[in-house]
Amino acid sequence: MIVAPCSIKSLSEITFGITENLLTRAADVVLKERRRLVLMVRETPLHLGHLRAMACASEMGAIIMPPVPASYIRPRTINEIVDHSVGQAIDLFNIDSGLVKRWKGARKESDSL
């Protein structure tokens, strides 16, 4: 299960077992059944309470994956940034979406000629 975007409110409800709606109830069941749960936390800046809730969720088995733009892919458009974040999240489920380019190692000088 991927929660995207995941507000701090949703993160807190999931972490502390407050299942007030379908989203938090479903995430609670995913954790209970030891299935993969990815939380794409959206807010910044974070205070200590947020960080502790994230740490607790991680200790319970959730994966915290803020949708942080990756500069190393050298995006030219907003869509490329979004596609990369989505691709990384889907990749955590071992699904090849074709959105993430795989690391092939450092280029050799002869490769750039």
N, C-alpha and C positions, 0 to 999 in steps of 0.2 A: 504494500500500500504506500502510495506517495501522497503526502499532504502538501499541496503547493497552491498558493502560498500558505505558510503556517504562521498564524499570528502568535504572539506571546500568550494570549488568552487560551488559544487552542493547545499550545504546547503545555501550558500549566495544567489544563484540564486532563490532558492525556497522561501527563507525568504523575499527577496525584489522584488519578482514578475518579475524577468528577465527570461523569458521562451524562451531560445534560442534553446532548443532541446526537444525531445519527453519526456525524463525523467522529466525535470523541468516543462514542460507543464502539464504532467499528475499529478505531485505532486501539482501543483498550483490548478488544478481542484479538486483534493481530498480535499484540504484545503477549497476551495470555497464551496464545497458541505458538509462541516463539517463531512467528513469521517475520519477514522483513518489513520494517516500517521506516520510511525515509521522511524526515521532517525538514522542509525547505523554509527555515525560519527567515522572516522578512524584515523584522524591525532592527534598527540601529539608532542611536547607540544602545549598548546593553549595560545594565547594572548588575551587581552581584547576584541578585535574586534570579534574574534571567539566566545568568551563567550557571547557577546552581541547578535550576530546573533542567537546563540542557544536559548538564553532567549526569543528573539523576536519570533522565530519559535514556541517555547513552548507556548507563550502567544497567538499565532494564532491557537493553537490546536495540533501541532505536538508533538510527543513523541520522546525525544532525548534518544537514547539507545546505547551508545558506546559498542562495543563488548569486554567487559573487562572480562578476564578469572576469573572464580570464584574458589577460592582455597578451599572453604568449601565443594565442591563436591569431593575433593581429586582425581582429574583426574590422570589417569595413562598414557593416550595417548593424542596426539594433537586432534585426532578425538573426544574424549570425551569433550574436551574444545570447539571445534567447535559445536558439537551437542548441548551442553548446551546453547550456545549463540543463536543458531538457534531456539532451543526449547523455550527459553524465548521470543524471538521476535514473534514467532507464537502464543505463549500463550497470548500475548496482544490482540489477535483477538478472544479469547475464543475458540481456537482450541486445543484440546488435542493431541499433536503429540507423546506423550509417551516418549519424550526426557528429560522432566523435572520431577525430583522426587519431590513429594509434601511433605511439612513439616508436620510431624505428632506429633510435640511437642518434648520436651526433653525426652531423655531416662531415665528410672528409673534404679537404681542400680540393681534391680532384673532382668531387661531385658538383662544385660550384662553377667549374670551368665550362 
